[in-house]
Amino acid sequence: MAMFNWFRYYYKYIINGQWRHSTASPTERDERGNLNNVAVVGDIASVRPSIKQQKKVGPLHYLFY
């Protein structure tokens, strides 16, 4: 059996010049107490992307919901 190393990656987004975390993704505090989004990379993904379904409303027009 192969052993995998797990890595934690902290990330944030810059919105209008302000650092922000996503409320839709897992969060964790770093060693300084800052709240960040976290992705754990290893043999199992900890974050699954959400895909918005498209509804066709006419030729070449799509509505996201």
mmJSON file of the N, C-alpha and C atoms, coordinates in Angstrom:
{"data_MODEL":{"atom_site":{
"group_PDB":["ATOM","ATOM","ATOM","ATOM","ATOM","ATOM","ATOM","ATOM","ATOM","ATOM","ATOM","ATOM","ATOM","ATOM","ATOM","ATOM","ATOM","ATOM","ATOM","ATOM","ATOM","ATOM","ATOM","ATOM","ATOM","ATOM","ATOM","ATOM","ATOM","ATOM","ATOM","ATOM","ATOM","ATOM","ATOM","ATOM","ATOM","ATOM","ATOM","ATOM","ATOM","ATOM","ATOM","ATOM","ATOM","ATOM","ATOM","ATOM","ATOM","ATOM","ATOM","ATOM","ATOM","ATOM","ATOM","ATOM","ATOM","ATOM","ATOM","ATOM","ATOM","ATOM","ATOM","ATOM","ATOM","ATOM","ATOM","ATOM","ATOM","ATOM","ATOM","ATOM","ATOM","ATOM","ATOM","ATOM","ATOM","ATOM","ATOM","ATOM","ATOM","ATOM","ATOM","ATOM","ATOM","ATOM","ATOM","ATOM","ATOM","ATOM","ATOM","ATOM","ATOM","ATOM","ATOM","ATOM","ATOM","ATOM","ATOM","ATOM","ATOM","ATOM","ATOM","ATOM","ATOM","ATOM","ATOM","ATOM","ATOM","ATOM","ATOM","ATOM","ATOM","ATOM","ATOM","ATOM","ATOM","ATOM","ATOM","ATOM","ATOM","ATOM","ATOM","ATOM","ATOM","ATOM","ATOM","ATOM","ATOM","ATOM","ATOM","ATOM","ATOM","ATOM","ATOM","ATOM","ATOM","ATOM","ATOM","ATOM","ATOM","ATOM","ATOM","ATOM","ATOM","ATOM","ATOM","ATOM","ATOM","ATOM","ATOM","ATOM","ATOM","ATOM","ATOM","ATOM","ATOM","ATOM","ATOM","ATOM","ATOM","ATOM","ATOM","ATOM","ATOM","ATOM","ATOM","ATOM","ATOM","ATOM","ATOM","ATOM","ATOM","ATOM","ATOM","ATOM","ATOM","ATOM","ATOM","ATOM","ATOM","ATOM","ATOM","ATOM","ATOM","ATOM","ATOM","ATOM","ATOM","ATOM","ATOM","ATOM","ATOM","ATOM","ATOM"],
"id":[1,2,3,4,5,6,7,8,9,10,11,12,13,14,15,16,17,18,19,20,21,22,23,24,25,26,27,28,29,30,31,32,33,34,35,36,37,38,39,40,41,42,43,44,45,46,47,48,49,50,51,52,53,54,55,56,57,58,59,60,61,62,63,64,65,66,67,68,69,70,71,72,73,74,75,76,77,78,79,80,81,82,83,84,85,86,87,88,89,90,91,92,93,94,95,96,97,98,99,100,101,102,103,104,105,106,107,108,109,110,111,112,113,114,115,116,117,118,119,120,121,122,123,124,125,126,127,128,129,130,131,132,133,134,135,136,137,138,139,140,141,142,143,144,145,146,147,148,149,150,151,152,153,154,155,156,157,158,159,160,161,162,163,164,165,166,167,168,169,170,171,172,173,174,175,176,177,178,179,180,181,182,183,184,185,186,187,188,189,190,191,192,193,194,195],
"type_symbol":["N","C","C","N","C","C","N","C","C","N","C","C","N","C","C","N","C","C","N","C","C","N","C","C","N","C","C","N","C","C","N","C","C","N","C","C","N","C","C","N","C","C","N","C","C","N","C","C","N","C","C","N","C","C","N","C","C","N","C","C","N","C","C","N","C","C","N","C","C","N","C","C","N","C","C","N","C","C","N","C","C","N","C","C","N","C","C","N","C","C","N","C","C","N","C","C","N","C","C","N","C","C","N","C","C","N","C","C","N","C","C","N","C","C","N","C","C","N","C","C","N","C","C","N","C","C","N","C","C","N","C","C","N","C","C","N","C","C","N","C","C","N","C","C","N","C","C","N","C","C","N","C","C","N","C","C","N","C","C","N","C","C","N","C","C","N","C","C","N","C","C","N","C","C","N","C","C","N","C","C","N","C","C","N","C","C","N","C","C","N","C","C","N","C","C"],
"label_atom_id":["N","CA","C","N","CA","C","N","CA","C","N","CA","C","N","CA","C","N","CA","C","N","CA","C","N","CA","C","N","CA","C","N","CA","C","N","CA","C","N","CA","C","N","CA","C","N","CA","C","N","CA","C","N","CA","C","N","CA","C","N","CA","C","N","CA","C","N","CA","C","N","CA","C","N","CA","C","N","CA","C","N","CA","C","N","CA","C","N","CA","C","N","CA","C","N","CA","C","N","CA","C","N","CA","C","N","CA","C","N","CA","C","N","CA","C","N","CA","C","N","CA","C","N","CA","C","N","CA","C","N","CA","C","N","CA","C","N","CA","C","N","CA","C","N","CA","C","N","CA","C","N","CA","C","N","CA","C","N","CA","C","N","CA","C","N","CA","C","N","CA","C","N","CA","C","N","CA","C","N","CA","C","N","CA","C","N","CA","C","N","CA","C","N","CA","C","N","CA","C","N","CA","C","N","CA","C","N","CA","C","N","CA","C","N","CA","C","N","CA","C","N","CA","C","N","CA","C"],
"label_alt_id":[null,null,null,null,null,null,null,null,null,null,null,null,null,null,null,null,null,null,null,null,null,null,null,null,null,null,null,null,null,null,null,null,null,null,null,null,null,null,null,null,null,null,null,null,null,null,null,null,null,null,null,null,null,null,null,null,null,null,null,null,null,null,null,null,null,null,null,null,null,null,null,null,null,null,null,null,null,null,null,null,null,null,null,null,null,null,null,null,null,null,null,null,null,null,null,null,null,null,null,null,null,null,null,null,null,null,null,null,null,null,null,null,null,null,null,null,null,null,null,null,null,null,null,null,null,null,null,null,null,null,null,null,null,null,null,null,null,null,null,null,null,null,null,null,null,null,null,null,null,null,null,null,null,null,null,null,null,null,null,null,null,null,null,null,null,null,null,null,null,null,null,null,null,null,null,null,null,null,null,null,null,null,null,null,null,null,null,null,null,null,null,null,null,null,null],
"label_comp_id":["MET","MET","MET","ALA","ALA","ALA","MET","MET","MET","PHE","PHE","PHE","ASN","ASN","ASN","TRP","TRP","TRP","PHE","PHE","PHE","ARG","ARG","ARG","TYR","TYR","TYR","TYR","TYR","TYR","TYR","TYR","TYR","LYS","LYS","LYS","TYR","TYR","TYR","ILE","ILE","ILE","ILE","ILE","ILE","ASN","ASN","ASN","GLY","GLY","GLY","GLN","GLN","GLN","TRP","TRP","TRP","ARG","ARG","ARG","HIS","HIS","HIS","SER","SER","SER","THR","THR","THR","ALA","ALA","ALA","SER","SER","SER","PRO","PRO","PRO","THR","THR","THR","GLU","GLU","GLU","ARG","ARG","ARG","ASP","ASP","ASP","GLU","GLU","GLU","ARG","ARG","ARG","GLY","GLY","GLY","ASN","ASN","ASN","LEU","LEU","LEU","ASN","ASN","ASN","ASN","ASN","ASN","VAL","VAL","VAL","ALA","ALA","ALA","VAL","VAL","VAL","VAL","VAL","VAL","GLY","GLY","GLY","ASP","ASP","ASP","ILE","ILE","ILE","ALA","ALA","ALA","SER","SER","SER","VAL","VAL","VAL","ARG","ARG","ARG","PRO","PRO","PRO","SER","SER","SER","ILE","ILE","ILE","LYS","LYS","LYS","GLN","GLN","GLN","GLN","GLN","GLN","LYS","LYS","LYS","LYS","LYS","LYS","VAL","VAL","VAL","GLY","GLY","GLY","PRO","PRO","PRO","LEU","LEU","LEU","HIS","HIS","HIS","TYR","TYR","TYR","LEU","LEU","LEU","PHE","PHE","PHE","TYR","TYR","TYR"],
"label_asym_id":["A","A","A","A","A","A","A","A","A","A","A","A","A","A","A","A","A","A","A","A","A","A","A","A","A","A","A","A","A","A","A","A","A","A","A","A","A","A","A","A","A","A","A","A","A","A","A","A","A","A","A","A","A","A","A","A","A","A","A","A","A","A","A","A","A","A","A","A","A","A","A","A","A","A","A","A","A","A","A","A","A","A","A","A","A","A","A","A","A","A","A","A","A","A","A","A","A","A","A","A","A","A","A","A","A","A","A","A","A","A","A","A","A","A","A","A","A","A","A","A","A","A","A","A","A","A","A","A","A","A","A","A","A","A","A","A","A","A","A","A","A","A","A","A","A","A","A","A","A","A","A","A","A","A","A","A","A","A","A","A","A","A","A","A","A","A","A","A","A","A","A","A","A","A","A","A","A","A","A","A","A","A","A","A","A","A","A","A","A","A","A","A","A","A","A"],
"label_entity_id":["1","1","1","1","1","1","1","1","1","1","1","1","1","1","1","1","1","1","1","1","1","1","1","1","1","1","1","1","1","1","1","1","1","1","1","1","1","1","1","1","1","1","1","1","1","1","1","1","1","1","1","1","1","1","1","1","1","1","1","1","1","1","1","1","1","1","1","1","1","1","1","1","1","1","1","1","1","1","1","1","1","1","1","1","1","1","1","1","1","1","1","1","1","1","1","1","1","1","1","1","1","1","1","1","1","1","1","1","1","1","1","1","1","1","1","1","1","1","1","1","1","1","1","1","1","1","1","1","1","1","1","1","1","1","1","1","1","1","1","1","1","1","1","1","1","1","1","1","1","1","1","1","1","1","1","1","1","1","1","1","1","1","1","1","1","1","1","1","1","1","1","1","1","1","1","1","1","1","1","1","1","1","1","1","1","1","1","1","1","1","1","1","1","1","1"],
"label_seq_id":[1,1,1,2,2,2,3,3,3,4,4,4,5,5,5,6,6,6,7,7,7,8,8,8,9,9,9,10,10,10,11,11,11,12,12,12,13,13,13,14,14,14,15,15,15,16,16,16,17,17,17,18,18,18,19,19,19,20,20,20,21,21,21,22,22,22,23,23,23,24,24,24,25,25,25,26,26,26,27,27,27,28,28,28,29,29,29,30,30,30,31,31,31,32,32,32,33,33,33,34,34,34,35,35,35,36,36,36,37,37,37,38,38,38,39,39,39,40,40,40,41,41,41,42,42,42,43,43,43,44,44,44,45,45,45,46,46,46,47,47,47,48,48,48,49,49,49,50,50,50,51,51,51,52,52,52,53,53,53,54,54,54,55,55,55,56,56,56,57,57,57,58,58,58,59,59,59,60,60,60,61,61,61,62,62,62,63,63,63,64,64,64,65,65,65],
"pdbx_PDB_ins_code":[null,null,null,null,null,null,null,null,null,null,null,null,null,null,null,null,null,null,null,null,null,null,null,null,null,null,null,null,null,null,null,null,null,null,null,null,null,null,null,null,null,null,null,null,null,null,null,null,null,null,null,null,null,null,null,null,null,null,null,null,null,null,null,null,null,null,null,null,null,null,null,null,null,null,null,null,null,null,null,null,null,null,null,null,null,null,null,null,null,null,null,null,null,null,null,null,null,null,null,null,null,null,null,null,null,null,null,null,null,null,null,null,null,null,null,null,null,null,null,null,null,null,null,null,null,null,null,null,null,null,null,null,null,null,null,null,null,null,null,null,null,null,null,null,null,null,null,null,null,null,null,null,null,null,null,null,null,null,null,null,null,null,null,null,null,null,null,null,null,null,null,null,null,null,null,null,null,null,null,null,null,null,null,null,null,null,null,null,null,null,null,null,null,null,null],
"Cartn_x":[0.842,0.0,0.893,0.568,1.338,0.862,1.798,1.469,1.562,0.588,0.567,0.803,1.527,1.689,0.497,0.041,-1.059,-0.481,-0.961,-0.514,-1.725,-1.571,-2.624,-2.241,-3.156,-2.936,-3.984,-3.509,-4.411,-4.51,-5.714,-5.879,-7.011,-6.977,-8.01,-8.127,-9.116,-9.34,-9.186,-8.765,-8.724,-9.938,-10.85,-12.069,-12.061,-12.047,-12.026,-10.904,-9.743,-8.589,-8.594,-9.575,-9.691,-9.499,-8.751,-8.601,-9.892,-10.456,-11.715,-11.58,-12.29,-12.375,-13.766,-13.894,-15.177,-15.949,-17.229,-18.063,-18.599,-18.387,-18.878,-17.839,-16.635,-15.553,-15.057,-14.392,-13.889,-12.917,-12.968,-12.08,-11.317,-10.204,-9.373,-8.523,-8.219,-7.361,-5.898,-5.068,-3.636,-2.989,-1.661,-0.944,-1.038,-1.414,-1.582,-3.031,-3.926,-5.332,-6.165,-5.562,-6.299,-7.19,-8.411,-9.327,-9.088,-8.8,-8.487,-9.307,-9.439,-9.95,-8.812,-9.153,-8.128,-8.474,-7.455,-7.584,-6.56,-7.011,-6.119,-5.903,-4.645,-4.31,-3.615,-4.132,-3.57,-4.255,-4.551,-5.183,-6.702,-7.273,-8.708,-8.893,-9.709,-9.974,-10.902,-10.627,-11.465,-12.459,-12.318,-13.21,-13.732,-15.031,-15.632,-16.207,-15.881,-16.425,-17.916,-18.631,-20.058,-20.246,-21.009,-21.251,-22.692,-22.861,-24.203,-24.78,-26.027,-26.684,-27.152,-27.118,-27.553,-28.948,-29.771,-31.111,-31.177,-31.474,-31.522,-32.83,-32.724,-33.911,-34.137,-33.29,-33.433,-32.151,-32.124,-30.897,-29.723,-28.679,-27.441,-27.616,-28.701,-28.905,-29.078,-28.315,-28.398,-28.638,-29.391,-29.676,-29.055,-28.241,-27.626,-28.496,-28.739,-29.519,-28.932],
"Cartn_y":[-1.173,0.0,1.244,2.189,3.437,4.415,5.118,6.153,7.511,8.363,9.687,10.746,11.787,12.928,13.848,14.434,15.389,16.779,17.713,19.097,19.991,21.029,22.009,23.293,23.804,25.069,26.062,27.19,28.266,29.274,29.795,30.783,31.746,32.9,33.932,34.606,35.463,36.229,37.711,38.493,39.946,40.508,41.095,41.693,43.177,44.025,45.482,45.896,45.276,45.627,45.039,44.211,43.596,42.081,41.512,40.057,39.459,38.483,37.832,36.32,35.597,34.145,33.809,32.645,32.181,31.51,31.847,31.185,29.854,29.575,28.334,27.215,27.508,26.513,26.352,25.233,25.001,26.1,26.444,27.461,26.894,27.552,27.162,28.364,28.486,29.576,29.165,30.114,29.84,30.102,29.962,30.124,31.537,32.522,33.901,34.24,33.26,33.481,34.023,34.149,34.632,33.524,33.875,32.905,32.824,31.622,31.388,30.217,30.132,28.906,27.913,26.649,25.61,24.514,24.051,22.898,21.879,20.665,19.589,18.713,18.58,17.813,16.538,15.418,14.116,13.07,11.932,10.889,11.046,11.998,12.267,13.777,14.248,15.682,16.121,17.294,17.803,18.845,19.296,20.319,19.827,19.866,19.502,20.752,21.024,22.221,22.084,23.171,23.154,23.671,22.955,23.315,23.773,25.013,25.538,24.972,24.527,23.988,25.131,24.891,25.886,25.542,26.563,26.384,27.159,26.475,27.126,27.907,29.2,30.052,30.564,30.224,30.658,30.347,30.601,30.313,31.149,30.452,31.07,31.877,31.702,32.403,31.357,31.505,30.581,31.353,30.762,31.361,30.468,31.031,30.272,30.398,29.273,29.292,28.353],
"Cartn_z":[0.0,0.0,0.0,-0.828,-0.914,0.163,0.747,1.738,1.057,1.318,0.723,1.786,1.427,2.318,2.133,3.221,3.176,3.359,2.584,2.675,2.877,3.72,3.956,3.247,2.476,1.783,2.25,2.769,3.175,2.041,1.814,0.756,1.103,0.468,0.568,-0.781,-0.891,-2.114,-1.799,-2.776,-2.617,-3.353,-2.606,-3.156,-2.808,-3.816,-3.608,-2.652,-2.805,-1.98,-0.579,-0.245,1.08,0.974,1.926,1.979,2.514,1.808,2.202,2.051,2.923,2.768,2.234,1.659,1.143,2.268,2.398,3.398,2.877,1.586,0.983,1.01,1.48,1.526,2.954,3.251,4.606,5.044,6.328,6.888,8.078,8.374,9.509,9.897,11.171,11.637,11.535,11.095,11.025,12.377,12.452,13.728,14.292,13.476,13.947,14.275,14.085,14.4,13.247,12.053,10.883,10.331,9.968,9.38,7.881,7.392,5.985,5.479,4.159,3.57,3.574,3.644,3.687,2.688,1.978,1.094,1.554,1.82,2.224,1.001,0.594,-0.598,-0.163,-0.626,-0.292,-1.138,-0.537,-1.322,-1.398,-0.636,-0.676,-0.751,-1.665,-1.777,-0.655,-0.057,1.023,0.541,-0.702,-1.24,-2.579,-2.731,-4.005,-4.632,-5.885,-6.518,-6.743,-6.572,-6.868,-8.286,-9.049,-10.441,-10.573,-11.036,-11.219,-12.504,-12.424,-13.609,-14.49,-15.781,-16.738,-17.218,-17.355,-17.899,-19.199,-20.279,-21.584,-21.682,-21.953,-22.038,-23.455,-24.361,-25.749,-26.476,-27.782,-28.514,-28.0,-27.582,-27.088,-25.801,-25.062,-23.789,-22.693,-21.642,-20.519,-19.235,-18.35,-17.052,-15.988,-15.104,-14.022,-12.781,-12.121,-10.873,-9.872],
"occupancy":[1.0,1.0,1.0,1.0,1.0,1.0,1.0,1.0,1.0,1.0,1.0,1.0,1.0,1.0,1.0,1.0,1.0,1.0,1.0,1.0,1.0,1.0,1.0,1.0,1.0,1.0,1.0,1.0,1.0,1.0,1.0,1.0,1.0,1.0,1.0,1.0,1.0,1.0,1.0,1.0,1.0,1.0,1.0,1.0,1.0,1.0,1.0,1.0,1.0,1.0,1.0,1.0,1.0,1.0,1.0,1.0,1.0,1.0,1.0,1.0,1.0,1.0,1.0,1.0,1.0,1.0,1.0,1.0,1.0,1.0,1.0,1.0,1.0,1.0,1.0,1.0,1.0,1.0,1.0,1.0,1.0,1.0,1.0,1.0,1.0,1.0,1.0,1.0,1.0,1.0,1.0,1.0,1.0,1.0,1.0,1.0,1.0,1.0,1.0,1.0,1.0,1.0,1.0,1.0,1.0,1.0,1.0,1.0,1.0,1.0,1.0,1.0,1.0,1.0,1.0,1.0,1.0,1.0,1.0,1.0,1.0,1.0,1.0,1.0,1.0,1.0,1.0,1.0,1.0,1.0,1.0,1.0,1.0,1.0,1.0,1.0,1.0,1.0,1.0,1.0,1.0,1.0,1.0,1.0,1.0,1.0,1.0,1.0,1.0,1.0,1.0,1.0,1.0,1.0,1.0,1.0,1.0,1.0,1.0,1.0,1.0,1.0,1.0,1.0,1.0,1.0,1.0,1.0,1.0,1.0,1.0,1.0,1.0,1.0,1.0,1.0,1.0,1.0,1.0,1.0,1.0,1.0,1.0,1.0,1.0,1.0,1.0,1.0,1.0,1.0,1.0,1.0,1.0,1.0,1.0],
"B_iso_or_equiv":[0.0,0.0,0.0,0.0,0.0,0.0,0.0,0.0,0.0,0.0,0.0,0.0,0.0,0.0,0.0,0.0,0.0,0.0,0.0,0.0,0.0,0.0,0.0,0.0,0.0,0.0,0.0,0.0,0.0,0.0,0.0,0.0,0.0,0.0,0.0,0.0,0.0,0.0,0.0,0.0,0.0,0.0,0.0,0.0,0.0,0.0,0.0,0.0,0.0,0.0,0.0,0.0,0.0,0.0,0.0,0.0,0.0,0.0,0.0,0.0,0.0,0.0,0.0,0.0,0.0,0.0,0.0,0.0,0.0,0.0,0.0,0.0,0.0,0.0,0.0,0.0,0.0,0.0,0.0,0.0,0.0,0.0,0.0,0.0,0.0,0.0,0.0,0.0,0.0,0.0,0.0,0.0,0.0,0.0,0.0,0.0,0.0,0.0,0.0,0.0,0.0,0.0,0.0,0.0,0.0,0.0,0.0,0.0,0.0,0.0,0.0,0.0,0.0,0.0,0.0,0.0,0.0,0.0,0.0,0.0,0.0,0.0,0.0,0.0,0.0,0.0,0.0,0.0,0.0,0.0,0.0,0.0,0.0,0.0,0.0,0.0,0.0,0.0,0.0,0.0,0.0,0.0,0.0,0.0,0.0,0.0,0.0,0.0,0.0,0.0,0.0,0.0,0.0,0.0,0.0,0.0,0.0,0.0,0.0,0.0,0.0,0.0,0.0,0.0,0.0,0.0,0.0,0.0,0.0,0.0,0.0,0.0,0.0,0.0,0.0,0.0,0.0,0.0,0.0,0.0,0.0,0.0,0.0,0.0,0.0,0.0,0.0,0.0,0.0,0.0,0.0,0.0,0.0,0.0,0.0],
"pdbx_formal_charge":[null,null,null,null,null,null,null,null,null,null,null,null,null,null,null,null,null,null,null,null,null,null,null,null,null,null,null,null,null,null,null,null,null,null,null,null,null,null,null,null,null,null,null,null,null,null,null,null,null,null,null,null,null,null,null,null,null,null,null,null,null,null,null,null,null,null,null,null,null,null,null,null,null,null,null,null,null,null,null,null,null,null,null,null,null,null,null,null,null,null,null,null,null,null,null,null,null,null,null,null,null,null,null,null,null,null,null,null,null,null,null,null,null,null,null,null,null,null,null,null,null,null,null,null,null,null,null,null,null,null,null,null,null,null,null,null,null,null,null,null,null,null,null,null,null,null,null,null,null,null,null,null,null,null,null,null,null,null,null,null,null,null,null,null,null,null,null,null,null,null,null,null,null,null,null,null,null,null,null,null,null,null,null,null,null,null,null,null,null,null,null,null,null,null,null],
"auth_seq_id":[1,1,1,2,2,2,3,3,3,4,4,4,5,5,5,6,6,6,7,7,7,8,8,8,9,9,9,10,10,10,11,11,11,12,12,12,13,13,13,14,14,14,15,15,15,16,16,16,17,17,17,18,18,18,19,19,19,20,20,20,21,21,21,22,22,22,23,23,23,24,24,24,25,25,25,26,26,26,27,27,27,28,28,28,29,29,29,30,30,30,31,31,31,32,32,32,33,33,33,34,34,34,35,35,35,36,36,36,37,37,37,38,38,38,39,39,39,40,40,40,41,41,41,42,42,42,43,43,43,44,44,44,45,45,45,46,46,46,47,47,47,48,48,48,49,49,49,50,50,50,51,51,51,52,52,52,53,53,53,54,54,54,55,55,55,56,56,56,57,57,57,58,58,58,59,59,59,60,60,60,61,61,61,62,62,62,63,63,63,64,64,64,65,65,65],
"auth_comp_id":["MET","MET","MET","ALA","ALA","ALA","MET","MET","MET","PHE","PHE","PHE","ASN","ASN","ASN","TRP","TRP","TRP","PHE","PHE","PHE","ARG","ARG","ARG","TYR","TYR","TYR","TYR","TYR","TYR","TYR","TYR","TYR","LYS","LYS","LYS","TYR","TYR","TYR","ILE","ILE","ILE","ILE","ILE","ILE","ASN","ASN","ASN","GLY","GLY","GLY","GLN","GLN","GLN","TRP","TRP","TRP","ARG","ARG","ARG","HIS","HIS","HIS","SER","SER","SER","THR","THR","THR","ALA","ALA","ALA","SER","SER","SER","PRO","PRO","PRO","THR","THR","THR","GLU","GLU","GLU","ARG","ARG","ARG","ASP","ASP","ASP","GLU","GLU","GLU","ARG","ARG","ARG","GLY","GLY","GLY","ASN","ASN","ASN","LEU","LEU","LEU","ASN","ASN","ASN","ASN","ASN","ASN","VAL","VAL","VAL","ALA","ALA","ALA","VAL","VAL","VAL","VAL","VAL","VAL","GLY","GLY","GLY","ASP","ASP","ASP","ILE","ILE","ILE","ALA","ALA","ALA","SER","SER","SER","VAL","VAL","VAL","ARG","ARG","ARG","PRO","PRO","PRO","SER","SER","SER","ILE","ILE","ILE","LYS","LYS","LYS","GLN","GLN","GLN","GLN","GLN","GLN","LYS","LYS","LYS","LYS","LYS","LYS","VAL","VAL","VAL","GLY","GLY","GLY","PRO","PRO","PRO","LEU","LEU","LEU","HIS","HIS","HIS","TYR","TYR","TYR","LEU","LEU","LEU","PHE","PHE","PHE","TYR","TYR","TYR"],
"auth_asym_id":["A","A","A","A","A","A","A","A","A","A","A","A","A","A","A","A","A","A","A","A","A","A","A","A","A","A","A","A","A","A","A","A","A","A","A","A","A","A","A","A","A","A","A","A","A","A","A","A","A","A","A","A","A","A","A","A","A","A","A","A","A","A","A","A","A","A","A","A","A","A","A","A","A","A","A","A","A","A","A","A","A","A","A","A","A","A","A","A","A","A","A","A","A","A","A","A","A","A","A","A","A","A","A","A","A","A","A","A","A","A","A","A","A","A","A","A","A","A","A","A","A","A","A","A","A","A","A","A","A","A","A","A","A","A","A","A","A","A","A","A","A","A","A","A","A","A","A","A","A","A","A","A","A","A","A","A","A","A","A","A","A","A","A","A","A","A","A","A","A","A","A","A","A","A","A","A","A","A","A","A","A","A","A","A","A","A","A","A","A","A","A","A","A","A","A"],
"auth_atom_id":["N","CA","C","N","CA","C","N","CA","C","N","CA","C","N","CA","C","N","CA","C","N","CA","C","N","CA","C","N","CA","C","N","CA","C","N","CA","C","N","CA","C","N","CA","C","N","CA","C","N","CA","C","N","CA","C","N","CA","C","N","CA","C","N","CA","C","N","CA","C","N","CA","C","N","CA","C","N","CA","C","N","CA","C","N","CA","C","N","CA","C","N","CA","C","N","CA","C","N","CA","C","N","CA","C","N","CA","C","N","CA","C","N","CA","C","N","CA","C","N","CA","C","N","CA","C","N","CA","C","N","CA","C","N","CA","C","N","CA","C","N","CA","C","N","CA","C","N","CA","C","N","CA","C","N","CA","C","N","CA","C","N","CA","C","N","CA","C","N","CA","C","N","CA","C","N","CA","C","N","CA","C","N","CA","C","N","CA","C","N","CA","C","N","CA","C","N","CA","C","N","CA","C","N","CA","C","N","CA","C","N","CA","C","N","CA","C","N","CA","C","N","CA","C","N","CA","C"],
"pdbx_PDB_model_num":[1,1,1,1,1,1,1,1,1,1,1,1,1,1,1,1,1,1,1,1,1,1,1,1,1,1,1,1,1,1,1,1,1,1,1,1,1,1,1,1,1,1,1,1,1,1,1,1,1,1,1,1,1,1,1,1,1,1,1,1,1,1,1,1,1,1,1,1,1,1,1,1,1,1,1,1,1,1,1,1,1,1,1,1,1,1,1,1,1,1,1,1,1,1,1,1,1,1,1,1,1,1,1,1,1,1,1,1,1,1,1,1,1,1,1,1,1,1,1,1,1,1,1,1,1,1,1,1,1,1,1,1,1,1,1,1,1,1,1,1,1,1,1,1,1,1,1,1,1,1,1,1,1,1,1,1,1,1,1,1,1,1,1,1,1,1,1,1,1,1,1,1,1,1,1,1,1,1,1,1,1,1,1,1,1,1,1,1,1,1,1,1,1,1,1]
}}}
